[in-house]
Amino acid sequence: MKLATIKNIHRELNNDLFNNALSIPRIHAMRNRWIYAYCADDNGESAMGFNLRLIPRGWLCVYALVYHEMCHQYELEILGGSDTWEHGKNFRRVYRDFNKRNFPLYFERV
Ligand SMILES: [Zn+2]
């Protein structure tokens, strides 16, 4: 899995599902053994990290993972939330409302 692929998926989903409401985040590769991905505010700019080695194989998983982080990004940028480690009511509502592709919901460590 290449970082450029993740960026392309983000652009595609932003256009198709979010009407390009989200910014283009700073996306970087992570290396560790315990987390697949994250999205956070970094001094007013959205940042995402993806563990290119840990990402499960299969396009559905990759798309669902990027979509998951984009829902956190939506919380940050549109709803003004700050704690993207939570998967509370707002996260679940965003995930459901924009999920026109019926992605499965992964919670663990993403
Ligand atoms: Zn999450």
Residues whose N, C-alpha, C, O or C-beta is under 5 A from the ligand:
A	BS01	ZN	T84 V110
